[in-house]
Amino acid sequence: MKKIKLYTKLAFHLLNISIIVLYLYPGSIYGWLLYGDFKKQPQLTPDFIFGQILFSSNHVYAFLVLSLIGIISYFEYKIRLLFIYLFTMSIFLEVTHLLIPQRSFQYQDMLGNFLGVLIIFIIFTLTKLFRKK
């Protein structure tokens, strides 16, 4: 069991570093790998629309996976700190696009980041609530 925890923590930190690098690089690394073009961004699925609000689906998926692996890794302790970190990072990384050449700040990306973390936070909170009963 300790090996599994070690591997999930390693996966969380590697994924975390990967997301930071992908965010801070002035261009799309995935676009270059898939299409040979740093300006083209691959789209997994169409963006989500709730009412008048648009959420970037790629960003939802990235932060959903990061948050899920974070919860699995740190389930027994530091959960509050983990969520504070994830929510802060979801906003901060998109705001950095205001400073990075060839990147642009987009509300739908920031909302997608935040939604990915929020979904896991709600599932975790509900699971914790029902386990007490």
C-alpha positions in Angstrom: 0.0 0.0 0.0 2.9 2.4 0.7 4.3 1.8 -2.8 0.9 2.8 -4.3 0.8 6.0 -2.2 4.4 6.7 -3.3 3.5 6.2 -7.0 0.4 8.3 -6.8 2.3 11.2 -5.1 5.0 10.9 -7.8 2.3 10.9 -10.5 0.6 14.0 -8.9 3.9 15.9 -8.7 4.9 15.0 -12.3 1.5 15.9 -13.6 1.6 19.2 -11.6 5.0 20.1 -13.1 3.8 19.1 -16.6 0.7 21.4 -16.4 2.9 24.3 -15.1 5.3 23.8 -18.0 2.5 23.5 -20.6 0.9 26.7 -19.2 4.1 28.8 -19.0 5.5 27.8 -22.4 4.8 30.5 -25.0 3.0 28.2 -27.5 1.2 24.9 -27.7 3.6 22.0 -27.1 0.8 19.6 -27.9 0.0 21.5 -31.1 3.6 21.2 -32.1 3.8 17.5 -31.3 0.5 16.7 -33.1 0.4 19.2 -35.9 3.9 20.7 -36.2 2.4 24.1 -35.3 3.0 25.9 -31.9 -0.1 28.1 -32.6 -2.6 25.3 -33.1 -4.2 24.0 -29.9 -5.7 20.4 -30.0 -9.3 20.2 -28.7 -10.4 16.9 -27.0 -14.1 17.7 -27.0 -16.2 20.9 -27.7 -16.1 23.4 -24.9 -18.9 23.2 -22.2 -21.6 25.8 -22.2 -23.8 26.4 -19.1 -26.3 29.2 -19.8 -24.1 32.1 -21.1 -20.9 30.8 -19.5 -18.3 29.0 -21.6 -15.8 26.5 -20.0 -12.8 25.2 -21.8 -13.2 21.4 -21.9 -9.4 20.7 -22.2 -8.8 22.8 -19.0 -11.6 21.0 -17.1 -10.1 17.6 -18.0 -6.6 18.6 -17.0 -7.5 20.0 -13.6 -10.1 17.2 -13.0 -7.3 14.6 -13.4 -4.8 16.7 -11.4 -7.3 17.1 -8.6 -8.3 13.5 -8.6 -4.7 12.3 -8.4 -4.0 14.8 -5.7 -7.0 13.5 -3.6 -5.8 10.0 -4.0 -2.3 10.9 -3.0 -3.1 13.1 0.0 -6.4 11.6 1.1 -5.4 11.0 4.7 -3.9 14.5 5.4 -3.3 18.0 4.0 -6.6 17.9 2.0 -7.5 21.5 2.8 -4.1 22.7 1.8 -4.3 20.7 -1.4 -7.6 22.3 -2.4 -6.3 25.8 -1.5 -3.3 25.1 -3.7 -5.4 23.7 -6.6 -7.9 26.5 -6.6 -5.2 29.1 -6.4 -3.1 27.4 -9.1 -6.2 27.1 -11.4 -6.5 30.9 -11.3 -2.9 31.9 -11.1 -1.7 29.9 -14.1 -4.3 31.5 -16.4 -3.5 35.0 -15.1 0.2 34.4 -16.0 -0.9 34.4 -19.7 -1.2 38.2 -19.4 2.6 38.3 -19.2 3.6 35.5 -21.5 4.2 36.3 -25.2 2.0 34.4 -27.7 -0.4 33.5 -24.9 -3.6 35.2 -24.0 -5.7 35.3 -20.9 -9.1 33.7 -21.5 -11.9 33.6 -18.9 -13.3 30.3 -20.3 -9.9 28.7 -19.7 -9.7 30.0 -16.1 -13.3 28.9 -15.5 -12.5 25.5 -16.9 -9.5 25.1 -14.6 -11.7 26.2 -11.6 -14.5 23.9 -12.6 -12.2 20.8 -12.8 -11.0 21.4 -9.3 -14.6 22.3 -8.1 -16.1 19.0 -9.4 -13.5 16.9 -7.4 -14.0 19.1 -4.4 -17.8 18.6 -4.4 -17.4 14.9 -5.0 -14.9 14.7 -2.1 -17.1 16.8 0.2 -20.2 14.7 -0.5 -18.3 11.4 -0.1 -16.9 12.6 3.2 -20.4 13.8 4.3 -22.1 10.4 3.5 -19.3 8.4 5.1 -20.1 10.1 8.4 -23.7 8.8 8.4 
